[in-house]
Amino acid sequence: MERFEEHEISDPIEDKYGGRFMWLITTAAAVGGLLFGYDLAIISGVLLMVKTDLDGNTLTSNQQELLTSITSGGAFVGALSAGFMLDRFGRRVAIGIGSIMFTIGSILQATSFSLAQMTVGRLIVGLGIGEAAMVAPIYIAEIAPAKLRGRLVTIDALAITFGQCVANIFNIAFEHVHNGWRYSVGLGAVPSLTLLFLCFLVPETTRFLIHKNRITEATNVTAKIYIHATPEEVGQKVADIRRQFESEAVLLESSFRDQLTKLYTDKANLSALVVACGLMGIQQFAGSNTLQYYAPTLFSLVGFKNPIAVSIVVAATNFVSGLGCLRYLDVVGRRKFLIYSMWGTPVALVVAAVAIHFVPISKDLNVESQNMTWAGIVVLVCVIVFIAFYASALGNVPWLGNELFPMEVRSLGTMMLTLTCWGSNIVVSSTYLSMMKSITPSGTFGFYAGLNFIGWICIILTYPEVSRLSLEEIKNIFQKGFGWPAVRYSLELQKKKNTLEGVSGK
């Protein structure tokens, strides 16, 4: 049994959080997730509604992949730029710039009459999404109490699914309106402008303020979060964080090249990077986002008369299934949620692969029969089941990956995490329809089923349990090694924490 220091498992102030202020700043940051979700779903309907409005031609499958994947490419660049901005200008500035970019991109899309302008609009929207999607989880993780961190970051992930539901509702509402798709993409400017407004109301995170030696401001922010704590406890919390910064001062002021070296040469940091980015890669290659991007297209192929309306069922399942994660993630734990839910995703995809084999679809993805068949219904049910299992854990937990990085490499590590997200997303979104043509829809579903199963095994062997631990405590886990040694230590630490909390009556 490993020896545990008392300060690693007990911090009295962590039980004294509360107040509307904390929820205000979390909600503000989570609007960034809503932007991501809105765009994720809105393009799925636009691809069907746009018809010949761009250059007078119907979109080919390659052009559909371009409009879908170019946003992920923009998000990749946006996340990269946000990584350089975070420690210099702060979290709020990066979120604000992201919201401005999203607004500009939405307007460009809504006024597009050519494929070229639409593509540029999609690219600029991607820049905004990349910045917001990267910074929002970091903002929440740094400002949230340890016992609520998982729940509050999950709110950001749930905002993504809520944005998908809103987008699908708008797609249905404007489906039969002349140029209705323009209203759908243009309305994306509303939440982005809301986020920009909220950036003027919320503070910087305590850790960033301490990093910039703005101690008085950091103390005031901490007092508003831990409203039931005494001034002495607030001062001690700030002092603890400051002490951690002072021990890492040289690293925090080091150049990008030095930080990159520290991230990849320090075994503990590299282990955290592999686990965080690996889990994000597993999430993206699970195929959920692809189903969201092309859901109406897929459902039209299997015979549904109103595929956009059917897509809202998938989006609603995504949202509702994530609610359990919001309520119990910090209680049950990230690792258990992942292990006990993810087994269902490959099973659902295997059944879907078998069913879609019996749907009459030509090699160029044209429907050979307009009649709904039992196989089409089975495909829909399997997609819903897949989304339910996916959203209950895998759709949310990877966005907590920034909590695995110590402060000296957190911004850089989170940048790598987000780049993994969007890099993987580019690959998936730009190849899905091509895969459907080359290896058949059945083969495509089977391929993703295999990726899901491999991902589940990797999670069992390498992902440690970090629920309820402070960001400073998590660093110690990866110093024990990579894979099972870190997992074993984290489970022992959780057991010790449960024992102490039981004795103290918490």
C-alpha positions in Angstrom: 0.0 0.0 0.0 1.3 3.4 -0.9 1.9 6.0 1.8 -0.5 9.0 1.6 0.3 12.4 3.0 -2.6 14.0 5.0 -2.6 17.1 2.8 -3.2 15.0 -0.3 -6.6 13.8 0.9 -8.0 16.6 3.0 -8.8 20.3 2.3 -11.5 21.7 4.5 -12.4 24.6 2.3 -13.5 22.3 -0.6 -16.7 21.6 1.3 -17.6 25.3 1.7 -18.4 26.3 -1.9 -21.7 27.8 -3.1 -23.4 30.9 -4.3 -24.9 32.1 -7.6 -21.6 33.6 -8.6 -19.9 30.3 -9.2 -22.8 29.1 -11.3 -22.8 32.3 -13.3 -19.2 31.9 -14.4 -19.8 28.3 -15.2 -22.8 29.0 -17.3 -20.9 31.8 -19.1 -18.1 29.4 -20.0 -20.5 26.6 -21.0 -22.0 28.8 -23.7 -18.8 28.0 -25.6 -20.0 24.4 -25.6 -23.4 25.4 -26.8 -21.7 27.1 -29.8 -19.9 23.9 -30.6 -23.0 21.8 -30.4 -25.2 24.2 -32.4 -22.8 24.2 -35.3 -22.2 20.5 -35.1 -26.0 19.8 -35.6 -26.9 22.8 -37.8 -24.7 21.7 -40.7 -26.4 18.3 -40.8 -29.7 19.9 -41.8 -28.1 22.6 -44.0 -26.5 20.0 -46.2 -30.0 18.8 -47.2 -31.7 22.2 -47.2 -29.2 24.2 -49.3 -30.1 22.3 -52.5 -28.9 24.5 -55.4 -28.5 27.8 -53.5 -24.7 27.7 -53.8 -23.5 28.4 -57.3 -26.8 26.9 -58.7 -25.6 23.3 -58.2 -26.5 20.5 -55.8 -23.7 19.7 -53.4 -21.7 16.6 -54.2 -20.6 14.2 -51.4 -17.1 15.6 -51.6 -18.4 19.2 -51.2 -20.5 18.1 -48.3 -17.4 16.6 -46.6 -15.6 19.9 -47.4 -18.2 22.1 -45.7 -18.3 19.7 -42.7 -14.6 19.1 -42.2 -13.3 22.7 -42.9 -14.9 23.8 -39.7 -12.8 21.2 -37.8 -9.8 22.5 -39.6 -10.6 26.0 -38.5 -11.1 24.7 -35.0 -7.7 23.1 -35.1 -6.1 26.4 -35.9 -8.3 28.2 -33.3 -7.3 25.9 -30.6 -3.6 26.3 -31.5 -3.9 30.1 -31.3 -5.8 29.9 -28.0 -3.0 27.8 -26.6 -0.6 30.7 -27.1 -3.0 33.3 -25.8 -4.1 31.6 -22.5 -1.1 32.4 -20.3 -0.3 35.7 -21.8 -3.8 37.4 -22.1 -6.0 35.2 -19.9 -8.9 32.9 -20.3 -11.6 35.6 -20.7 -9.8 37.2 -23.7 -9.5 33.9 -25.5 -13.2 33.1 -25.0 -14.1 36.6 -26.2 -12.1 36.4 -29.4 -13.6 33.0 -30.1 -17.2 34.5 -29.8 -16.3 37.3 -32.2 -15.0 34.9 -34.8 -18.1 32.7 -34.5 -20.3 35.7 -35.0 -18.4 36.8 -38.2 -18.5 33.3 -39.6 -22.2 32.9 -38.9 -23.0 36.1 -40.9 -20.8 35.1 -43.8 -22.6 31.7 -44.0 -26.0 33.3 -43.9 -25.2 35.6 -46.8 -23.5 33.0 -48.9 -24.4 32.5 -52.6 -21.3 30.6 -53.5 -19.5 27.5 -52.2 -16.4 29.6 -51.8 -18.0 32.1 -49.4 -19.8 29.4 -47.5 -16.5 27.5 -47.1 -14.8 30.7 -45.7 -17.7 31.2 -43.3 -17.4 27.6 -42.1 -13.7 28.1 -41.6 -14.0 31.2 -39.5 -16.8 29.6 -37.4 -14.3 26.8 -36.8 -11.7 29.3 -35.5 -14.2 30.5 -33.0 -15.3 27.1 -31.9 -11.7 25.9 -31.5 -10.9 28.8 -29.1 -14.1 28.5 -27.1 -14.1 24.7 -26.9 -10.5 24.7 -25.6 -10.7 27.5 -23.1 -14.1 26.8 -21.6 -13.2 23.5 -19.9 -9.9 25.0 -18.6 -11.7 28.0 -17.2 -14.2 25.8 -15.4 -11.6 23.3 -14.1 -9.5 26.1 -12.6 -12.3 27.9 -10.9 -14.4 25.0 -9.7 -14.1 23.3 -6.3 -12.6 19.8 -6.5 -15.8 18.1 -5.6 -17.8 19.9 -8.3 -15.2 20.1 -11.0 -16.5 17.0 -12.9 -20.1 18.2 -12.6 -19.4 21.7 -13.8 -17.2 20.6 -16.8 -20.0 18.2 -17.6 -22.3 21.2 -17.9 -20.1 22.4 -20.6 -20.4 19.1 -22.4 -24.1 19.0 -21.9 -24.3 22.5 -23.4 -22.9 20.9 -26.5 -25.8 18.4 -26.7 -28.3 21.1 -25.8 -27.0 23.2 -28.7 -27.5 20.2 -30.9 -31.1 20.0 -29.9 -31.7 23.7 -30.5 -30.1 23.5 -33.9 -32.3 20.5 -34.9 -35.4 22.4 -33.8 -34.3 25.3 -36.0 -33.6 23.0 -38.9 -37.1 21.6 -38.6 -38.7 25.0 -38.3 -36.9 26.4 -41.4 -36.9 23.2 -43.5 -39.8 24.3 -45.7 -39.0 28.1 -45.6 -37.5 29.7 -48.6 -33.7 30.1 -47.9 -34.5 28.7 -44.4 -31.0 27.4 -44.0 -29.7 31.0 -43.9 -31.8 31.6 -40.8 -30.5 28.5 -39.2 -26.8 29.4 -39.6 -27.4 33.1 -39.0 -29.0 32.5 -35.6 -25.7 31.1 -34.5 -24.6 34.7 -33.9 -27.1 35.0 -31.0 -25.3 32.7 -28.5 -21.9 33.9 -29.6 -22.9 37.5 -28.9 -24.3 36.4 -25.6 -21.0 34.8 -24.7 -19.1 38.0 -25.7 -21.4 40.0 -23.3 -20.9 37.6 -20.4 -17.1 37.9 -20.8 -17.4 41.4 -19.4 -19.2 40.1 -16.3 -17.1 37.2 -15.2 -13.6 37.3 -13.6 -10.4 35.6 -14.5 -9.6 32.3 -12.7 -7.9 32.4 -9.4 -4.9 30.5 -10.7 -4.4 32.9 -13.6 -4.6 35.9 -11.3 -2.0 34.4 -9.0 0.1 33.6 -12.0 0.1 37.3 -12.8 0.7 38.2 -9.1 -2.8 39.8 -8.8 -3.2 38.4 -5.3 -6.0 40.7 -4.0 -8.2 39.9 -7.0 -7.5 36.2 -6.6 -8.5 36.4 -3.0 -11.8 38.2 -3.8 -12.7 35.6 -6.5 -11.9 32.7 -4.1 -14.1 34.2 -1.4 -17.0 34.5 -3.8 -16.7 30.8 -4.8 -16.2 29.5 -1.2 -18.9 31.7 0.4 -19.1 29.6 3.5 -15.3 29.7 4.2 -13.7 32.0 6.8 -11.3 34.7 5.6 -8.5 32.6 7.1 -9.5 29.6 5.0 -9.7 31.7 1.9 -6.3 33.1 2.5 -4.9 29.6 3.1 -6.4 28.4 -0.2 -4.8 31.2 -2.1 -1.5 30.7 -0.3 -1.6 26.9 -1.2 -2.1 27.7 -4.9 0.6 30.5 -4.7 3.0 28.1 -3.1 2.5 25.6 -5.9 3.2 28.4 -8.4 6.3 29.5 -6.6 7.7 26.0 -6.7 7.1 25.9 -10.5 7.9 29.6 -11.1 10.8 28.9 -13.5 8.6 26.6 -15.6 5.7 29.0 -15.7 7.9 31.7 -17.1 9.8 29.5 -19.5 9.5 29.7 -23.3 7.2 27.7 -25.4 10.0 25.5 -26.4 11.0 24.8 -22.8 7.4 24.0 -21.9 7.1 21.7 -24.8 10.3 19.9 -23.7 9.0 19.7 -20.2 5.7 18.2 -21.4 7.3 15.5 -23.5 10.4 14.6 -21.5 9.0 14.6 -18.0 7.6 11.0 -17.6 4.6 12.2 -15.4 3.6 14.9 -17.8 4.0 12.6 -20.8 1.8 10.0 -19.1 -0.9 12.6 -18.4 -0.7 13.8 -22.0 -1.0 10.2 -23.5 -4.0 9.4 -21.2 -5.8 12.7 -21.9 -5.2 12.9 -25.6 -5.8 9.1 -26.0 -9.2 9.4 -24.4 -10.1 12.4 -26.6 -9.0 10.4 -29.7 -11.1 7.5 -28.6 -14.1 9.9 -28.2 -13.7 11.3 -31.7 -13.0 8.0 -33.5 -16.0 6.5 -31.7 -18.0 8.0 -34.6 -20.6 10.0 -32.7 -19.8 13.3 -34.2 -20.0 11.7 -37.7 -23.5 10.5 -36.9 -24.4 14.0 -35.8 -22.9 15.6 -38.9 -24.5 13.2 -41.4 -27.6 12.0 -39.4 -30.2 13.4 -41.9 -28.2 12.1 -44.8 -27.9 8.6 -43.2 -31.6 8.5 -42.2 -32.7 9.5 -45.7 -30.6 6.6 -47.1 -32.4 4.1 -44.9 -35.8 5.2 -46.0 -37.1 7.9 -43.6 -39.3 10.5 -45.3 -38.4 13.4 -42.9 -34.8 12.7 -41.9 -34.2 16.1 -40.3 -37.1 15.5 -37.9 -35.8 12.0 -37.1 -32.4 13.6 -36.3 -33.8 15.5 -33.3 -34.5 12.2 -31.6 -30.8 11.4 -31.8 -29.9 14.9 -30.4 -32.4 14.6 -27.6 -31.1 11.2 -26.7 -27.6 12.7 -26.5 -28.8 15.4 -24.1 -30.9 13.3 -21.8 -28.3 10.5 -21.5 -25.7 13.1 -20.4 -27.9 14.2 -17.5 -26.9 11.1 -15.4 -23.3 12.0 -15.9 -24.0 15.5 -14.6 -25.6 14.2 -11.4 -23.3 11.3 -10.6 -20.0 11.8 -12.3 -18.2 13.2 -9.2 -19.9 10.6 -6.9 -19.4 7.4 -9.0 -16.2 8.5 -10.6 -15.0 9.1 -14.2 -13.4 5.7 -14.6 -16.4 3.7 -13.5 -18.7 5.7 -15.7 -16.5 5.0 -18.7 -16.0 1.3 -18.1 -19.6 0.5 -17.3 -21.1 2.4 -20.2 -18.7 2.1 -23.1 -19.2 -1.6 -23.7 -22.5 -0.8 -25.3 -21.2 1.3 -28.1 -19.5 -1.5 -30.2 -22.4 -3.8 -29.6 -24.9 -1.2 -31.0 -22.7 -0.5 -34.0 -22.2 -4.2 -34.8 -26.0 -4.7 -34.9 -26.4 -1.6 -37.0 -23.7 -2.9 -39.4 -25.7 -6.1 -39.9 -29.1 -4.3 -40.3 -27.9 -1.7 -42.8 -26.6 -4.5 -45.0 -30.3 -5.3 -45.8 -31.1 -1.7 -46.8 -31.2 -1.2 -50.6 -28.5 1.5 -51.0 -26.5 1.8 -54.2 -22.7 2.2 -54.3 -22.9 5.9 -55.0 -25.2 6.3 -51.8 -28.5 6.6 -53.6 -31.6 5.1 -52.2 -32.9 2.2 -54.5 -36.2 2.0 -52.7 -38.3 4.7 -51.1 -40.1 2.2 -48.8 -39.3 2.0 -45.1 -38.0 -1.5 -44.1 -37.4 -3.3 -40.9 -33.7 -2.8 -41.4 -34.0 1.0 -41.5 -35.9 1.0 -38.2 -33.3 -1.3 -36.6 -30.5 1.1 -37.8 -32.3 4.0 -36.1 -32.8 2.1 -32.9 -29.1 1.1 -32.9 -28.0 4.7 -33.5 -30.1 5.8 -30.6 -28.7 3.1 -28.3 -25.2 3.9 -29.4 -25.7 7.6 -28.6 -27.2 6.8 -25.2 -24.2 4.7 -24.2 -21.8 7.2 -25.7 -23.3 10.3 -24.1 -23.5 8.8 -20.6 -19.7 9.0 -20.2 -17.5 9.0 -23.3 -19.2 12.1 -24.7 -18.4 14.1 -21.5 -15.3 12.7 -19.6 -12.6 13.5 -22.2 -13.4 17.3 -21.8 -12.1 16.9 -18.3 -8.7 15.9 -19.6 -7.1 19.3 -18.8 -7.4 18.4 -15.1 -4.7 15.7 -15.6 -2.0 18.3 -16.4 0.0 20.2 -13.7 -0.2 24.0 -13.9 3.2 24.5 -15.5 2.1 22.6 -18.7 -1.7 22.9 -18.4 -2.2 25.4 -21.1 0.1 23.6 -23.5 -1.3 20.2 -22.5 -4.9 21.4 -23.0 -3.9 22.8 -26.4 -2.5 19.4 -27.4 -5.7 17.8 -26.1 -7.9 20.1 -28.2 -5.7 19.7 -31.2 -6.2 15.9 -30.8 -10.0 16.5 -30.8 -10.1 18.6 -33.9 -7.4 16.7 -35.7 -9.3 13.5 -35.2 -12.5 15.2 -36.1 -11.0 16.4 -39.4 -10.1 12.8 -40.3 -13.5 11.4 -39.4 -15.7 14.1 -40.9 -13.8 14.2 -44.2 -13.8 10.5 -44.8 -17.2 9.2 -43.6 -19.2 9.5 -46.8 -16.1 8.3 -48.8 -15.9 5.2 -46.5 -19.6 4.5 -47.0 -18.9 4.4 -50.7 -15.7 2.5 -50.7 -16.3 -0.2 -48.0 -20.1 0.0 -47.9 -22.3 1.4 -45.1 -22.1 -2.0 -43.3 -18.4 -2.1 -43.5 -18.2 1.5 -42.1 -20.3 0.7 -39.1 -18.2 -2.4 -38.5 -15.0 -0.4 -38.7 -16.2 2.0 -36.0 -17.4 -0.9 -33.9 -13.9 -2.2 -33.8 -12.4 1.2 -32.9 -14.9 1.5 -30.0 -14.0 -2.0 -28.6 -10.2 -1.2 -28.8 -10.9 2.1 -27.0 -12.8 0.4 -24.2 -9.9 -1.9 -23.5 -7.4 1.0 -23.5 -9.5 2.8 -20.9 -9.6 -0.2 -18.6 -5.8 -0.5 -18.7 -4.7 3.2 -18.5 -7.3 5.7 -17.2 -6.9 6.5 -13.5 -9.7 7.7 -11.2 -9.2 11.4 -10.3 -12.7 12.3 -9.1 -12.7 14.6 -6.0 -9.0 15.2 -6.1 -7.5 18.7 -6.4 -5.6 19.7 -9.5 -2.5 19.7 -7.4 -3.1 16.2 -6.0 -3.7 14.7 -9.5 -0.1 15.5 -10.4 1.1 12.8 -7.9 -0.8 10.0 -9.6 1.2 10.2 -12.9 4.5 10.3 -11.0 3.7 6.6 -10.1 4.1 5.6 -13.8 1.9 5.1 -16.9 -1.0 2.7 -17.3 -1.8 0.3 -14.5 0.6 1.6 -11.8 -1.1 5.0 -12.0 -4.6 3.4 -12.1 -3.8 1.3 -9.0 -2.4 4.2 -7.1 -5.4 6.4 -7.9 -7.8 3.6 -6.7 -5.9 3.3 -3.5 -6.0 7.1 -3.0 -9.7 7.1 -3.5 -10.2 4.3 -1.0 -8.1 6.2 1.5 -10.1 9.4 0.9 -13.4 7.5 1.3 -12.2 6.0 4.6 -11.2 9.4 6.0 -14.5 11.0 4.9 -16.4 8.2 6.5 -14.6 8.8 9.8 -15.1 12.5 9.7 -18.8 12.1 8.8 -18.6 14.1 5.5 
